Amino acid sequence: MKNLLYILCGMLFGVTLYKGEIISWYRIQEMFRFHSFHMFGVIMTAIATGALSVAIMKRALNKEGGPTYTLAKKPYQHGLWIGGLIFGIGWALTGACPGPLWVHVGVGTLGMLVTLFCALVGVVLYSMVESKLPR
Amino acid sequence: MNELYNPWPWYIAGPIIGSMVPLMLLIGNRRWGMSATLRHVAAACSPIKPPHLRYDWKKDTWSLLFVVGVVLGGFVAARFFPNGDVSNLSPRTVDAIAQLGFNAPHGLVPAEAVSLSQVATYRGFLMMVVGGLLVGFGTRYANGCTSGHAISGLSFLQWQSLVATIAFFAGGLLCVHVLYPVLF
């Protein structure tokens, strides 16, 4: 049952990335040039919705016998800066972050299959040099 | 129903995307993020397995099921209620990319650079191969991407994710305003 819910939520997310034109290389160009509010509107309302929901759920946490949610922390490391910059450059070059890369598979954007494959190779490359990178 | 056929405005798309954060917490107490799925697939398929890829990725089946849904969602949307060419793209963006030598906007990606036949061209190689490598490498180094850091992390009010989000945008701005004009 839970498995089905994960698939359904993924579908809703995939449809939304497509219909909101978030997987468009052109929209990403527009965003980084500050020529339109569209992408900023998407990201800001997404964060606001997430933050508001989490705030409400935190209150439910405090009730005895209530449900427990883990707000897992990602620890600080210098990779946040360096890796973040590297990813940002890739995001602007490809016009896609990992979510949109998967959507493109369903849409059938063949060039993006190359991009996705190279992203997987990038993960392997990172894994090979991980111990030598500043943390 | 017409709304299904037209592109969705930001105030519809944004809240749906943001709702993934509470939905994943409610369904299975999961922290929502997409880039970990790249790691899982690499761990499952890579012929070489450095320590970073040696872990029990099957414990995170939920995120791979989510990805199955994302792929299906892309298929269903493009097949049954497709968008036309990108709507109302800013004329200034149209001008800017024309100056870089790209064609008038058509489809989701500029096919003159991003398509199978262009892999061995200068632009195609940069945008698909180099870009893809940077996305994979960078998201692992930063331990997250736009969904896991910018949306989940900021929803949890975690400052580490603010650092990552600032770095993502700094990298994107650097790329669009410095690298594109130099390289293209």
Interface residues (C-beta under 8 A of the other chain):
Chain A: K2 N3 L5 Y6 I7 L8 C9 G10 M11 L12 F13 G14 V15 T16 L17 Y18 K19 G20 E21 I22 I23 S24 W25 Y26 R27 I28 Q29 E30 M31 F32 R33 H35 S36 F37 H38 M39 F40 G41 V42 I43 M44 T45 A46 I47 A48 T49 G50 A51 S53 V54 M57 T68 Y69 T70 L71 A72 K73 K74 P75 Y76 Q77 G79 L80 W81 I82 G83 G84 L85 I86 F87 G88 I89 G90 W91 A92 L93 T94 G95 A96 C97 P98 G99 L101 W102 V103 H104 V105 G106 V107 G108 T109 L110 G111 M112 V114 T115 L116 F117 C118 A119 L120 V121 G122 V123 V124 L125 Y126 S127 M128 E130 S131 L133
Chain B: L4 P7 W8 P9 W10 Y11 I12 A13 G14 P15 I16 I17 G18 S19 M20 V21 P22 L23 M24 L25 L26 I27 G28 N29 R31 M34 S35 T37 L38 R39 V41 A42 C45 S46 I48 K49 P50 P51 H52 L53 T61 W62 S63 L65 F66 V67 V68 G69 V70 V71 L72 G73 G74 F75 V76 A77 A78 F81 N83 V86 S87 N88 L89 S90 R92 T93 A96 I97 P105 L108 V109 P110 A111 V114 S115 L116 Q118 V119 G124 L126 M127 M128 V129 V130 G131 G132 L133 L134 V135 G136 F137 G138 T139 R140 Y141 A142 N143 G144 C145 T146 S147 G148 H149 A150 I151 S152 G153 L154 S155 F156 L157 Q158 Q160 S161 V163 A164 T165 I166 A167 F168 F169 A170 G171 G172 L173 L174 C175 V176 H177 L179 Y180
